[in-house]
Amino acid sequence: MSVSGESRGRSQQMRAKAQELMDAADRSQDPDEKQRLREKARRLQDQSEQEGRMDDRGMDPM
């Protein structure tokens, strides 16, 4: 797999994990846990988008 393909795959995995965390936050009854999960999901989503932008420019995020 090429470097860009690996980066794209990593970004997709991060987006999937972020979605899982958001789903878990939606199911959580504990407000603190809900907030913690949502913040973690947002950070993963932001990181995924940043890596995607770097990949689009042909840059290696690592």
The first five atom37 places (N, CA, C, CB, O) and aatype in JSON, in Angstrom:
{
  "aatype": [12, 15, 19, 15, 7, 6, 15, 1, 7, 1, 15, 5, 5, 12, 1, 0, 11, 0, 5, 6, 10, 12, 3, 0, 0, 3, 1, 15, 5, 3, 14, 3, 6, 11, 5, 1, 10, 1, 6, 11, 0, 1, 1, 10, 5, 3, 5, 15, 6, 5, 6, 7, 1, 12, 3, 3, 1, 7, 12, 3, 14, 12],
  "atom_mask": [
    [1, 1, 1, 1, 1],
    [1, 1, 1, 1, 1],
    [1, 1, 1, 1, 1],
    [1, 1, 1, 1, 1],
    [1, 1, 1, 0, 1],
    [1, 1, 1, 1, 1],
    [1, 1, 1, 1, 1],
    [1, 1, 1, 1, 1],
    [1, 1, 1, 0, 1],
    [1, 1, 1, 1, 1],
    [1, 1, 1, 1, 1],
    [1, 1, 1, 1, 1],
    [1, 1, 1, 1, 1],
    [1, 1, 1, 1, 1],
    [1, 1, 1, 1, 1],
    [1, 1, 1, 1, 1],
    [1, 1, 1, 1, 1],
    [1, 1, 1, 1, 1],
    [1, 1, 1, 1, 1],
    [1, 1, 1, 1, 1],
    [1, 1, 1, 1, 1],
    [1, 1, 1, 1, 1],
    [1, 1, 1, 1, 1],
    [1, 1, 1, 1, 1],
    [1, 1, 1, 1, 1],
    [1, 1, 1, 1, 1],
    [1, 1, 1, 1, 1],
    [1, 1, 1, 1, 1],
    [1, 1, 1, 1, 1],
    [1, 1, 1, 1, 1],
    [1, 1, 1, 1, 1],
    [1, 1, 1, 1, 1],
    [1, 1, 1, 1, 1],
    [1, 1, 1, 1, 1],
    [1, 1, 1, 1, 1],
    [1, 1, 1, 1, 1],
    [1, 1, 1, 1, 1],
    [1, 1, 1, 1, 1],
    [1, 1, 1, 1, 1],
    [1, 1, 1, 1, 1],
    [1, 1, 1, 1, 1],
    [1, 1, 1, 1, 1],
    [1, 1, 1, 1, 1],
    [1, 1, 1, 1, 1],
    [1, 1, 1, 1, 1],
    [1, 1, 1, 1, 1],
    [1, 1, 1, 1, 1],
    [1, 1, 1, 1, 1],
    [1, 1, 1, 1, 1],
    [1, 1, 1, 1, 1],
    [1, 1, 1, 1, 1],
    [1, 1, 1, 0, 1],
    [1, 1, 1, 1, 1],
    [1, 1, 1, 1, 1],
    [1, 1, 1, 1, 1],
    [1, 1, 1, 1, 1],
    [1, 1, 1, 1, 1],
    [1, 1, 1, 0, 1],
    [1, 1, 1, 1, 1],
    [1, 1, 1, 1, 1],
    [1, 1, 1, 1, 1],
    [1, 1, 1, 1, 1]
  ],
  "atom_positions": [
    [[0.85, -1.17, 0.0], [0.0, 0.0, 0.0], [0.89, 1.23, 0.0], [-0.96, 0.0, 1.22], [1.93, 1.24, 0.66]],
    [[0.51, 2.25, -0.71], [1.29, 3.48, -0.79], [1.14, 4.27, 0.5], [0.85, 4.33, -2.0], [0.25, 4.0, 1.31]],
    [[2.02, 5.24, 0.67], [1.96, 6.08, 1.87], [0.63, 6.82, 1.92], [3.13, 7.08, 1.88], [0.01, 6.9, 2.99]],
    [[0.18, 7.35, 0.79], [-1.1, 8.07, 0.79], [-2.26, 7.12, 1.07], [-1.31, 8.79, -0.56], [-3.23, 7.5, 1.73]],
    [[-2.17, 5.9, 0.58], [-3.2, 4.91, 0.86], [-3.25, 4.55, 2.33], [0.0, 0.0, 0.0], [-4.33, 4.37, 2.9]],
    [[-2.07, 4.43, 2.95], [-2.02, 4.12, 4.38], [-2.6, 5.29, 5.19], [-0.56, 3.82, 4.83], [-3.34, 5.1, 6.15]],
    [[-2.24, 6.5, 4.78], [-2.73, 7.69, 5.47], [-4.25, 7.79, 5.33], [-2.06, 8.95, 4.91], [-4.95, 8.11, 6.29]],
    [[-4.74, 7.52, 4.14], [-6.19, 7.56, 3.9], [-6.89, 6.51, 4.75], [-6.5, 7.34, 2.39], [-7.95, 6.77, 5.33]],
    [[-6.29, 5.32, 4.82], [-6.87, 4.25, 5.64], [-6.89, 4.63, 7.11], [0.0, 0.0, 0.0], [-7.87, 4.36, 7.81]],
    [[-5.82, 5.25, 7.58], [-5.74, 5.69, 8.98], [-6.81, 6.75, 9.24], [-4.32, 6.25, 9.31], [-7.46, 6.73, 10.29]],
    [[-7.0, 7.66, 8.31], [-8.02, 8.7, 8.47], [-9.41, 8.09, 8.54], [-7.94, 9.72, 7.32], [-10.24, 8.51, 9.34]],
    [[-9.66, 7.11, 7.71], [-10.97, 6.43, 7.72], [-11.19, 5.71, 9.04], [-11.07, 5.44, 6.55], [-12.29, 5.73, 9.59]],
    [[-10.14, 5.07, 9.56], [-10.26, 4.38, 10.85], [-10.55, 5.38, 11.97], [-8.97, 3.6, 11.17], [-11.37, 5.1, 12.85]],
    [[-9.89, 6.51, 11.93], [-10.13, 7.53, 12.96], [-11.56, 8.06, 12.88], [-9.13, 8.69, 12.81], [-12.2, 8.27, 13.91]],
    [[-12.06, 8.27, 11.66], [-13.45, 8.74, 11.52], [-14.43, 7.69, 12.03], [-13.76, 9.07, 10.04], [-15.42, 8.03, 12.68]],
    [[-14.16, 6.43, 11.76], [-15.03, 5.36, 12.23], [-15.01, 5.3, 13.76], [-14.6, 4.0, 11.64], [-16.06, 5.14, 14.39]],
    [[-13.84, 5.43, 14.36], [-13.73, 5.41, 15.82], [-14.44, 6.62, 16.41], [-12.25, 5.39, 16.25], [-15.1, 6.5, 17.44]],
    [[-14.31, 7.78, 15.77], [-14.99, 8.98, 16.24], [-16.51, 8.76, 16.23], [-14.62, 10.2, 15.38], [-17.2, 9.19, 17.15]],
    [[-17.01, 8.11, 15.2], [-18.44, 7.84, 15.12], [-18.86, 6.87, 16.22], [-18.81, 7.27, 13.74], [-19.93, 7.04, 16.82]],
    [[-18.04, 5.86, 16.48], [-18.33, 4.93, 17.58], [-18.4, 5.65, 18.91], [-17.27, 3.81, 17.64], [-19.28, 5.38, 19.74]],
    [[-17.47, 6.58, 19.13], [-17.47, 7.34, 20.37], [-18.7, 8.23, 20.48], [-16.21, 8.19, 20.46], [-19.27, 8.37, 21.57]],
    [[-19.12, 8.84, 19.38], [-20.33, 9.67, 19.4], [-21.56, 8.82, 19.7], [-20.5, 10.4, 18.06], [-22.44, 9.24, 20.44]],
    [[-21.61, 7.62, 19.12], [-22.72, 6.71, 19.39], [-22.74, 6.32, 20.87], [-22.63, 5.46, 18.5], [-23.8, 6.27, 21.49]],
    [[-21.56, 6.04, 21.42], [-21.47, 5.67, 22.84], [-21.9, 6.86, 23.71], [-20.02, 5.23, 23.2], [-22.56, 6.67, 24.73]],
    [[-21.52, 8.06, 23.32], [-21.93, 9.25, 24.07], [-23.45, 9.4, 24.04], [-21.27, 10.52, 23.49], [-24.06, 9.75, 25.05]],
    [[-24.05, 9.13, 22.9], [-25.51, 9.22, 22.79], [-26.21, 8.22, 23.71], [-25.94, 8.99, 21.34], [-27.3, 8.49, 24.22]],
    [[-25.58, 7.06, 23.92], [-26.19, 6.02, 24.77], [-25.91, 6.25, 26.25], [-25.67, 4.66, 24.36], [-26.62, 5.71, 27.1]],
    [[-24.89, 7.03, 26.56], [-24.48, 7.21, 27.95], [-25.52, 7.99, 28.75], [-23.13, 7.93, 28.01], [-26.1, 8.96, 28.26]],
    [[-25.74, 7.56, 29.97], [-26.66, 8.25, 30.87], [-25.91, 9.25, 31.77], [-27.42, 7.23, 31.73], [-26.53, 10.12, 32.38]],
    [[-24.59, 9.1, 31.85], [-23.77, 9.94, 32.71], [-23.33, 11.18, 31.93], [-22.52, 9.16, 33.23], [-22.63, 11.07, 30.92]],
    [[-23.75, 12.37, 32.37], [-23.4, 13.6, 31.64], [-21.89, 13.82, 31.49], [-24.01, 14.79, 32.33], [-21.44, 14.29, 30.45]],
    [[-21.12, 13.48, 32.52], [-19.67, 13.66, 32.44], [-19.06, 12.71, 31.41], [-19.03, 13.42, 33.81], [-18.2, 13.11, 30.63]],
    [[-19.52, 11.48, 31.42], [-19.03, 10.49, 30.46], [-19.43, 10.89, 29.04], [-19.56, 9.08, 30.8], [-18.65, 10.76, 28.1]],
    [[-20.65, 11.36, 28.9], [-21.15, 11.81, 27.59], [-20.26, 12.92, 27.04], [-22.61, 12.3, 27.7], [-19.89, 12.9, 25.87]],
    [[-19.93, 13.9, 27.89], [-19.08, 15.02, 27.46], [-17.68, 14.52, 27.11], [-19.01, 16.1, 28.56], [-17.11, 14.93, 26.1]],
    [[-17.12, 13.63, 27.94], [-15.78, 13.12, 27.7], [-15.72, 12.39, 26.36], [-15.35, 12.17, 28.85], [-14.78, 12.58, 25.59]],
    [[-16.72, 11.55, 26.09], [-16.74, 10.8, 24.84], [-16.9, 11.73, 23.64], [-17.88, 9.79, 24.85], [-16.25, 11.53, 22.61]],
    [[-17.75, 12.73, 23.76], [-17.94, 13.68, 22.65], [-16.66, 14.47, 22.37], [-19.1, 14.64, 22.99], [-16.32, 14.71, 21.21]],
    [[-15.96, 14.88, 23.42], [-14.71, 15.63, 23.22], [-13.65, 14.75, 22.56], [-14.18, 16.16, 24.57], [-12.92, 15.2, 21.68]],
    [[-13.58, 13.5, 22.99], [-12.61, 12.58, 22.39], [-12.96, 12.35, 20.91], [-12.58, 11.23, 23.16], [-12.07, 12.32, 20.06]],
    [[-14.24, 12.18, 20.61], [-14.68, 12.0, 19.23], [-14.34, 13.22, 18.39], [-16.19, 11.72, 19.17], [-13.89, 13.08, 17.25]],
    [[-14.55, 14.41, 18.93], [-14.24, 15.64, 18.21], [-12.75, 15.75, 17.92], [-14.72, 16.86, 19.0], [-12.36, 16.15, 16.82]],
    [[-11.92, 15.4, 18.89], [-10.46, 15.46, 18.66], [-10.04, 14.48, 17.57], [-9.7, 15.14, 19.97], [-9.22, 14.81, 16.71]],
    [[-10.61, 13.28, 17.6], [-10.29, 12.29, 16.56], [-10.74, 12.78, 15.19], [-10.94, 10.94, 16.88], [-10.01, 12.63, 14.2]],
    [[-11.92, 13.35, 15.13], [-12.44, 13.87, 13.86], [-11.55, 14.98, 13.34], [-13.88, 14.37, 14.03], [-11.23, 15.03, 12.15]],
    [[-11.15, 15.89, 14.24], [-10.26, 16.99, 13.84], [-8.93, 16.45, 13.31], [-10.01, 17.94, 15.02], [-8.42, 16.91, 12.29]],
    [[-8.37, 15.46, 14.02], [-7.1, 14.88, 13.6], [-7.25, 14.19, 12.24], [-6.59, 13.87, 14.65], [-6.37, 14.3, 11.39]],
    [[-8.35, 13.49, 12.05], [-8.62, 12.82, 10.79], [-8.7, 13.82, 9.64], [-9.92, 12.0, 10.88], [-8.14, 13.6, 8.57]],
    [[-9.4, 14.92, 9.88], [-9.52, 15.95, 8.84], [-8.17, 16.58, 8.54], [-10.53, 17.02, 9.28], [-7.86, 16.86, 7.38]],
    [[-7.37, 16.81, 9.57], [-6.05, 17.4, 9.37], [-5.17, 16.46, 8.53], [-5.37, 17.7, 10.72], [-4.49, 16.91, 7.6]],
    [[-5.18, 15.17, 8.86], [-4.4, 14.22, 8.08], [-4.91, 14.14, 6.65], [-4.43, 12.83, 8.73], [-4.13, 14.0, 5.71]],
    [[-6.23, 14.22, 6.48], [-6.81, 14.2, 5.14], [-6.35, 15.39, 4.31], [0.0, 0.0, 0.0], [-6.06, 15.24, 3.13]],
    [[-6.29, 16.56, 4.94], [-5.82, 17.76, 4.22], [-4.35, 17.6, 3.84], [-6.02, 19.03, 5.08], [-3.96, 17.98, 2.74]],
    [[-3.54, 17.06, 4.75], [-2.12, 16.87, 4.44], [-1.95, 15.85, 3.33], [-1.35, 16.41, 5.7], [-1.1, 16.01, 2.45]],
    [[-2.76, 14.81, 3.36], [-2.7, 13.77, 2.33], [-3.09, 14.36, 0.97], [-3.63, 12.59, 2.69], [-2.49, 14.02, -0.05]],
    [[-4.08, 15.24, 0.96], [-4.5, 15.88, -0.29], [-3.38, 16.74, -0.88], [-5.74, 16.75, -0.04], [-3.3, 16.9, -2.1]],
    [[-2.53, 17.27, -0.02], [-1.41, 18.09, -0.5], [-0.16, 17.26, -0.74], [-1.12, 19.19, 0.49], [0.88, 17.81, -1.1]],
    [[-0.25, 15.96, -0.53], [0.9, 15.1, -0.77], [1.92, 15.12, 0.34], [0.0, 0.0, 0.0], [3.09, 14.79, 0.12]],
    [[1.48, 15.52, 1.54], [2.4, 15.59, 2.67], [2.2, 14.37, 3.56], [2.19, 16.91, 3.48], [1.08, 13.87, 3.7]],
    [[3.27, 13.89, 4.14], [3.19, 12.8, 5.1], [2.92, 13.38, 6.47], [4.5, 11.95, 5.1], [3.71, 14.2, 6.94]],
    [[1.8, 12.99, 7.15], [1.46, 13.59, 8.44], [2.4, 13.18, 9.56], [0.05, 13.21, 8.81], [2.37, 13.79, 10.63]],
    [[3.22, 12.19, 9.36], [4.14, 11.74, 10.42], [5.49, 12.33, 10.19], [4.24, 10.21, 10.46], [6.41, 12.08, 10.97]]
  ]
}
